[in-house]
């Protein structure tokens, strides 16, 4: 497969950037267009239930254990000329020679691994997820309808989950534009379908059906692209079962740390949504959810220049390109600080009046708590970029810190809802205080010290 794969390795920076911003624009645009419809046509209970769906999905997706960024990193190593991959070691490049059998076996290992975790995810969604939905909705006497919506949503999520390994392969091969086109197709289909169904008063089911259809369409697209770029020549390769088993073990060995980190991240960023729904009610959870959703989208957009450059940074480590590594990291930080801060200020000042104009049935958080949440997420974004940079060195030094911080946030959040009158504010302060004590400063400082040694 040298012909097609070599073309993948020649990254078209301009094309990737255009499609990257297009994908993120649609992430933001679909949210800005669909959110007013959701706020106008859906009650707070339905909206709170939707955000609970998203939070449960985030919990189940922890089964992925950070496999996608690991796949991206390993595929990047292979396209950079690595002839073998070992745990905890930076591979040595062998010129520009692509080890085609290694690439073929890595793809097979990724596919088999994702099939297993997708089956486990589906079981968890149907069992633990269904039980939580039942507990959350029994007070509204709409449990049966909510469970039917949840099952359809779960099926779509598992389909999307399984094909995620293709994202990692294309990103690692230097073809980020295909991933961004997939995202764009998904968002356009979701926006169009959900908007039409919401107007026809299908309530929460409008979003569930729209999500399902968009997943089928977008995943069909990326699967077709994979067949076009890899499949035809992949069939000529003989699978090395021993090598595939070795790579599967290597993937798990390299990702369990990221998996623990993702568990910590869930407890820090997403667990509060479930706590809010179960202790403060779906209405309060809806206000927290919409505020967090908008700020999270702004955070994703702000980190885009860095995200797009991760495969390139990984390859630079292999090729010892120190100057470019420092330049990309610094420019990414400057961009994220400016863009996130500016857009968050606009949200704080104009978000409330904008929702009033569309006659929203759900409101943003109070100005004080919205401001504190924005500052908390800016600091989160800053140290996340630094921590992600460290993973490109094939090391994950923040496992214990992530898990400890996540557990601390959950404990403080639960205590705040039971023993204080802060409400949602208690959840926000729990995250802000715990992160400020260590993660907010530790990982930016670690990267700064590393860059000084280059």
C-alpha positions as CSV (number, residue, x, y, z in Angstrom):
1,X,0.0,0.0,0.0
2,X,2.9,2.5,-0.5
3,X,1.1,4.5,-3.1
4,X,-1.9,5.7,-1.3
5,X,-0.4,5.9,2.2
6,X,2.5,7.9,1.0
7,X,0.1,10.5,-0.3
8,X,-1.6,10.6,3.1
9,X,1.6,11.5,4.7
10,X,2.0,14.6,2.6
11,X,-0.1,16.9,4.8
12,X,-1.8,19.8,3.0
13,X,-1.6,22.3,5.8
14,X,-3.9,24.8,4.2
15,X,-6.5,22.2,3.3
16,X,-6.3,20.7,6.8
17,X,-6.7,24.2,8.4
18,X,-9.7,25.1,6.2
19,X,-11.5,21.8,6.9
20,X,-10.5,22.1,10.6
21,X,-12.1,25.5,11.0
22,X,-15.0,24.4,8.9
23,X,-15.6,21.4,11.2
24,X,-15.3,23.6,14.3
25,X,-17.5,26.3,12.8
26,X,-20.2,23.7,12.2
27,X,-19.7,22.5,15.8
28,X,-20.3,26.0,16.9
29,X,-22.8,26.9,14.2
30,X,-25.0,23.8,14.6
31,X,-25.1,24.5,18.3
32,X,-25.9,28.2,17.9
33,X,-28.7,27.4,15.3
34,X,-30.1,24.3,17.0
35,X,-29.8,25.5,20.6
36,X,-32.3,28.4,20.2
37,X,-34.8,25.9,18.8
38,X,-34.1,23.5,21.7
39,X,-34.5,26.3,24.2
40,X,-37.7,27.5,22.6
41,X,-39.5,24.2,22.0
42,X,-38.0,21.9,24.7
43,X,-38.9,22.3,28.4
44,X,-36.2,22.4,31.0
45,X,-36.8,18.8,32.0
46,X,-36.3,17.5,28.4
47,X,-33.2,19.7,28.0
48,X,-31.8,18.5,31.4
49,X,-32.5,14.9,30.4
50,X,-30.6,15.5,27.1
51,X,-27.6,16.8,29.0
52,X,-27.8,13.8,31.3
53,X,-27.7,11.5,28.2
54,X,-24.5,13.3,27.1
55,X,-23.0,12.9,30.5
56,X,-23.8,9.1,30.7
57,X,-22.3,8.7,27.2
58,X,-19.1,10.4,28.3
59,X,-18.9,8.0,31.2
60,X,-19.3,4.9,29.0
61,X,-16.8,6.3,26.5
62,X,-14.2,6.0,29.2
63,X,-14.0,2.3,28.0
64,X,-12.0,3.6,25.1
65,X,-9.2,4.4,27.6
66,X,-7.5,7.0,25.4
67,X,-7.0,4.7,22.5
68,X,-7.7,7.2,19.7
69,X,-4.8,9.6,20.6
70,X,-2.5,6.6,21.1
71,X,-3.5,5.2,17.7
72,X,-2.8,8.7,16.2
73,X,0.6,8.8,17.8
74,X,1.6,5.3,16.7
75,X,0.4,5.8,13.1
76,X,2.4,9.1,13.1
77,X,5.5,7.2,14.2
78,X,5.0,4.7,11.4
79,X,4.6,7.4,8.7
80,X,7.6,9.2,10.1
81,X,9.6,6.1,9.3
82,X,9.5,4.1,12.5
83,X,10.3,0.4,11.9
84,X,9.1,-0.9,15.3
85,X,7.1,0.4,18.2
86,X,7.8,-0.4,21.9
87,X,6.1,0.7,25.0
88,X,7.5,3.9,26.7
89,X,10.2,4.4,24.0
90,X,10.6,7.0,21.3
91,X,11.0,4.9,18.0
92,X,13.9,5.6,15.7
93,X,13.1,6.7,12.2
94,X,14.6,4.8,9.2
95,X,14.6,7.6,6.6
96,X,11.3,8.0,4.8
97,X,10.7,4.2,4.4
98,X,7.1,3.2,5.3
99,X,6.9,-0.1,7.1
100,X,3.8,-1.3,5.3
101,X,3.4,-4.7,7.1
102,X,3.6,-2.8,10.5
103,X,1.0,-0.3,9.3
104,X,-1.3,-3.2,8.1
105,X,-1.0,-5.0,11.4
106,X,-1.5,-1.9,13.5
107,X,-4.8,-1.2,11.6
108,X,-6.0,-4.8,12.3
109,X,-5.1,-4.4,16.0
110,X,-7.0,-1.2,16.2
111,X,-10.1,-2.7,14.6
112,X,-10.2,-5.7,16.9
113,X,-9.7,-3.6,20.0
114,X,-12.5,-1.2,19.1
115,X,-14.9,-4.1,18.4
116,X,-14.4,-5.5,21.9
117,X,-14.8,-2.2,23.7
118,X,-17.9,-1.2,21.6
119,X,-19.6,-4.4,22.7
120,X,-18.8,-3.6,26.3
121,X,-20.0,0.0,25.9
122,X,-23.3,-1.2,24.5
123,X,-23.8,-3.5,27.5
124,X,-23.1,-0.6,29.9
125,X,-25.4,1.7,28.1
126,X,-28.3,-0.7,28.2
127,X,-27.7,-1.7,31.9
128,X,-26.2,1.2,33.9
129,X,-27.5,3.9,31.6
130,X,-31.0,2.6,31.4
131,X,-31.1,2.4,35.2
132,X,-30.0,6.0,35.6
133,X,-32.5,7.2,33.1
134,X,-35.2,5.3,35.0
135,X,-34.2,6.9,38.3
136,X,-34.0,10.4,36.8
137,X,-37.4,10.4,35.0
138,X,-39.7,8.4,37.3
139,X,-40.8,11.6,39.0
140,X,-42.0,13.0,35.7
141,X,-43.9,9.9,34.8
142,X,-42.3,9.6,31.4
143,X,-39.9,6.7,32.1
144,X,-41.1,4.4,29.2
145,X,-40.7,7.1,26.6
146,X,-37.4,8.2,28.0
147,X,-36.1,4.6,27.9
148,X,-37.1,4.1,24.3
149,X,-35.3,7.3,23.3
150,X,-32.3,6.2,25.4
151,X,-32.1,2.8,23.6
152,X,-32.1,4.5,20.1
153,X,-29.5,7.0,21.3
154,X,-27.3,4.2,22.7
155,X,-27.4,2.3,19.4
156,X,-26.2,5.3,17.5
157,X,-23.5,6.1,20.0
158,X,-22.1,2.5,19.8
159,X,-21.9,2.7,16.0
160,X,-20.1,6.0,16.2
161,X,-17.9,4.6,19.0
162,X,-16.8,1.6,17.0
163,X,-15.6,3.6,13.9
164,X,-13.6,6.0,16.0
165,X,-10.5,4.1,15.3
166,X,-10.6,5.4,11.8
167,X,-10.3,8.9,13.0
168,X,-7.1,8.0,14.8
169,X,-5.7,6.3,11.7
170,X,-6.4,9.3,9.4
171,X,-5.1,11.8,11.9
172,X,-1.9,9.8,12.4
173,X,-1.5,9.5,8.6
174,X,-1.5,13.2,8.3
175,X,-4.9,13.4,6.7
176,X,-6.8,15.4,9.3
177,X,-9.0,16.9,6.6
178,X,-10.9,13.6,6.1
179,X,-11.7,13.5,9.9
180,X,-12.8,17.1,9.7
181,X,-15.0,16.4,6.6
182,X,-16.6,13.6,8.6
183,X,-17.3,15.9,11.5
184,X,-18.7,18.5,9.1
185,X,-21.0,15.9,7.4
186,X,-22.2,14.7,10.8
187,X,-23.0,18.2,12.1
188,X,-24.8,19.3,8.9
189,X,-27.0,16.1,8.9
190,X,-27.6,16.5,12.7
191,X,-28.6,20.1,12.3
192,X,-30.9,19.7,9.3
193,X,-32.7,16.6,10.6
194,X,-33.0,17.7,14.2
195,X,-34.2,21.2,13.3
196,X,-37.0,19.9,11.1
197,X,-38.1,17.3,13.6
198,X,-38.1,19.8,16.5
199,X,-40.3,22.2,14.6
200,X,-42.7,19.3,14.1
201,X,-42.9,19.0,17.9
202,X,-41.1,15.7,18.4
203,X,-39.5,17.2,21.5
204,X,-36.4,15.2,22.7
205,X,-36.9,12.5,20.1
206,X,-36.1,15.0,17.4
207,X,-32.6,15.3,18.7
208,X,-32.3,11.6,19.3
209,X,-33.4,10.7,15.7
210,X,-31.3,13.5,14.3
211,X,-28.2,12.2,16.1
212,X,-28.8,8.7,14.9
213,X,-29.2,9.6,11.2
214,X,-26.1,11.9,11.3
215,X,-24.0,9.1,12.7
216,X,-25.0,6.7,10.0
217,X,-24.3,9.1,7.3
218,X,-20.9,10.4,8.6
219,X,-19.6,7.0,9.5
220,X,-20.6,5.6,6.1
221,X,-18.5,8.4,4.6
222,X,-15.3,7.8,6.6
223,X,-15.6,4.1,6.1
224,X,-15.8,4.6,2.3
225,X,-12.7,6.9,2.5
226,X,-10.9,4.2,4.5
227,X,-11.7,1.6,1.8
228,X,-10.5,4.0,-0.9
229,X,-7.2,4.8,0.8
230,X,-6.3,1.5,2.6
231,X,-8.6,-1.4,1.8
232,X,-7.6,-2.4,-1.7
233,X,-3.9,-2.7,-0.9
234,X,-4.5,-3.9,2.6
235,X,-6.0,-7.2,1.2
236,X,-2.6,-8.0,-0.4
237,X,-0.9,-8.0,3.0
238,X,-0.5,-11.1,5.0
239,X,-1.6,-10.7,8.6
240,X,1.0,-11.5,11.2
241,X,-1.2,-12.8,14.1
242,X,1.7,-12.7,16.5
243,X,2.5,-9.1,15.6
244,X,-1.2,-8.1,15.8
245,X,-1.5,-9.6,19.3
246,X,1.7,-7.8,20.3
247,X,0.3,-4.5,19.1
248,X,-3.1,-5.1,20.8
249,X,-1.2,-5.6,24.1
250,X,0.9,-2.6,23.3
251,X,-2.1,-0.4,22.7
252,X,-3.6,-1.4,26.1
253,X,-0.2,-1.0,27.8
254,X,0.2,2.5,26.3
255,X,-3.4,3.6,26.9
256,X,-4.4,2.5,30.4
257,X,-2.7,5.6,31.8
258,X,-4.6,7.8,29.4
259,X,-7.7,5.8,30.3
260,X,-7.2,6.7,34.0
261,X,-6.6,10.3,32.9
262,X,-9.9,10.3,31.0
263,X,-11.7,8.9,34.1
264,X,-10.2,11.8,36.0
265,X,-11.2,14.2,33.3
266,X,-14.8,12.8,33.4
267,X,-15.0,13.3,37.1
268,X,-13.6,16.8,36.8
269,X,-15.7,18.0,33.8
270,X,-18.8,15.7,33.4
271,X,-19.6,14.1,36.7
272,X,-21.1,17.4,37.9
273,X,-23.8,17.2,35.2
274,X,-25.0,13.8,36.7
275,X,-24.7,15.2,40.2
276,X,-26.8,18.2,39.2
277,X,-29.5,16.1,37.5
278,X,-29.8,13.7,40.5
279,X,-29.6,16.1,43.4
280,X,-30.6,19.6,42.1
281,X,-33.2,18.6,39.5
282,X,-33.3,18.6,35.7
283,X,-34.1,22.3,35.5
284,X,-31.0,23.3,37.3
285,X,-29.0,20.7,35.4
286,X,-30.3,22.3,32.2
287,X,-28.9,25.8,33.1
288,X,-25.6,24.3,34.1
289,X,-25.5,22.1,31.0
290,X,-26.2,24.9,28.4
291,X,-23.6,27.1,30.1
292,X,-21.0,24.3,30.1
293,X,-21.9,23.3,26.5
294,X,-21.3,26.8,25.1
295,X,-18.0,27.3,27.0
296,X,-16.8,23.9,26.0
297,X,-17.4,24.6,22.4
298,X,-15.4,27.8,22.7
299,X,-12.7,25.8,24.4
300,X,-12.6,23.3,21.5
301,X,-12.4,26.0,18.9
302,X,-9.6,27.8,20.8
303,X,-7.5,24.7,21.0
304,X,-8.0,23.8,17.3
305,X,-4.5,25.1,16.0
306,X,-2.8,22.9,18.6
307,X,-5.1,19.9,17.9
308,X,-4.4,20.0,14.2
309,X,-0.7,20.0,14.8
310,X,-0.5,17.0,17.2
311,X,0.6,14.5,14.5
312,X,3.1,17.1,13.2
313,X,4.5,17.7,16.7
314,X,4.8,13.9,17.2
315,X,6.8,13.5,14.0
316,X,9.0,16.5,15.0
317,X,10.0,14.7,18.2
318,X,11.1,11.7,16.1
319,X,13.0,13.9,13.7
320,X,14.5,16.1,16.4
321,X,13.0,19.4,15.0
322,X,13.3,21.4,18.2
323,X,12.7,24.9,16.9
324,X,9.4,24.1,15.2
325,X,8.2,22.2,18.3
326,X,8.7,25.3,20.5
327,X,7.1,27.7,17.9
328,X,3.9,25.6,17.4
329,X,3.4,25.1,21.2
330,X,3.8,28.8,22.0
331,X,1.6,30.0,19.1
332,X,-1.1,27.6,20.1
333,X,-1.2,28.9,23.7
334,X,-1.4,32.5,22.6
335,X,-4.2,31.7,20.2
336,X,-6.3,29.8,22.8
337,X,-5.9,32.5,25.5
338,X,-7.0,35.3,23.2
339,X,-9.9,33.5,21.4
340,X,-11.4,31.9,24.5
341,X,-11.1,35.0,26.7
342,X,-12.7,37.2,24.1
343,X,-15.5,34.9,23.2
344,X,-16.3,34.1,26.9
345,X,-16.6,37.9,27.7
346,X,-19.1,38.2,24.8
347,X,-21.1,35.3,26.3
348,X,-21.1,36.7,29.8
349,X,-22.3,40.1,28.6
350,X,-24.6,39.2,25.8
351,X,-25.7,35.6,26.4
352,X,-28.6,36.4,28.8
353,X,-30.2,39.1,26.5
354,X,-29.8,36.8,23.5
355,X,-31.7,34.0,25.2
356,X,-34.4,36.5,26.2
357,X,-34.9,37.5,22.6
358,X,-35.6,33.9,21.5
359,X,-37.9,33.4,24.5
360,X,-35.8,30.5,25.9
361,X,-37.4,28.3,28.5
362,X,-34.0,27.7,30.0
363,X,-31.5,30.3,31.2
364,X,-27.7,30.6,31.5
365,X,-26.2,30.6,34.9
366,X,-26.1,33.8,36.9
367,X,-23.4,36.2,35.8
368,X,-21.1,35.5,38.8
369,X,-21.2,31.7,38.4
370,X,-20.9,31.9,34.6
371,X,-17.8,34.1,35.0
372,X,-16.2,31.8,37.5
373,X,-17.0,28.8,35.2
374,X,-15.4,30.6,32.3
375,X,-12.2,31.3,34.2
376,X,-12.1,27.8,35.4
377,X,-12.4,26.4,31.9
378,X,-9.7,28.8,30.6
379,X,-7.3,27.5,33.2
380,X,-8.4,24.0,32.3
381,X,-7.8,24.6,28.6
382,X,-4.3,26.0,29.3
383,X,-3.1,23.0,31.3
384,X,-4.8,20.5,29.0
385,X,-2.8,21.7,26.0
386,X,0.4,21.4,28.1
387,X,-0.6,17.9,29.3
388,X,-1.5,16.8,25.7
389,X,1.9,18.1,24.6
390,X,3.6,15.7,27.1
391,X,1.7,12.7,25.6
392,X,3.4,13.4,22.3
393,X,6.6,12.4,24.0
394,X,5.1,8.9,24.5
395,X,4.8,9.5,28.3
396,X,1.8,10.2,30.5
397,X,3.1,11.6,33.8
398,X,-0.2,13.0,35.1
399,X,-2.1,9.7,35.8
400,X,-2.2,10.0,39.6
401,X,-2.9,13.7,39.5
402,X,-5.8,13.3,37.2
403,X,-7.4,10.5,39.2
404,X,-6.8,12.2,42.5
405,X,-8.2,15.6,41.3
406,X,-11.2,13.9,39.7
407,X,-12.1,12.1,42.9
408,X,-11.7,15.2,44.9
409,X,-14.0,17.2,42.6
410,X,-16.7,14.6,42.9
411,X,-16.4,14.3,46.7
412,X,-16.5,18.1,47.1
413,X,-19.4,18.5,44.7
414,X,-21.5,15.9,46.5
415,X,-20.7,17.5,49.8
416,X,-21.6,20.9,48.5
417,X,-25.0,19.8,47.2
418,X,-25.9,18.1,50.5
419,X,-24.4,20.5,53.1
420,X,-24.4,24.0,51.5
421,X,-26.9,26.2,49.7
422,X,-24.6,27.1,46.9
423,X,-26.4,24.8,44.4
424,X,-24.7,24.8,41.0
425,X,-22.1,27.3,42.4
426,X,-20.8,24.6,44.7
427,X,-20.2,22.3,41.7
428,X,-18.3,25.0,39.9
429,X,-16.2,26.0,43.0
430,X,-15.3,22.3,43.6
431,X,-13.7,22.0,40.2
432,X,-12.0,25.4,40.3
433,X,-10.5,24.9,43.8
434,X,-9.2,21.4,43.2
435,X,-7.7,22.2,39.8
436,X,-6.0,25.4,41.0
437,X,-4.2,23.5,43.8
438,X,-2.2,21.4,41.3
439,X,-3.0,20.7,37.7
440,X,-3.6,24.4,36.6
441,X,0.1,25.2,37.2
442,X,1.9,21.9,37.3
443,X,1.8,20.8,33.6
444,X,2.4,24.2,32.0
445,X,5.4,24.5,34.3
446,X,6.6,21.0,33.3
447,X,6.4,21.8,29.6
448,X,8.1,25.1,30.1
449,X,11.0,23.4,31.8
450,X,11.2,20.8,29.1
451,X,11.3,23.3,26.3
452,X,14.2,25.2,28.0
453,X,16.3,22.0,27.7
454,X,15.8,21.7,23.9
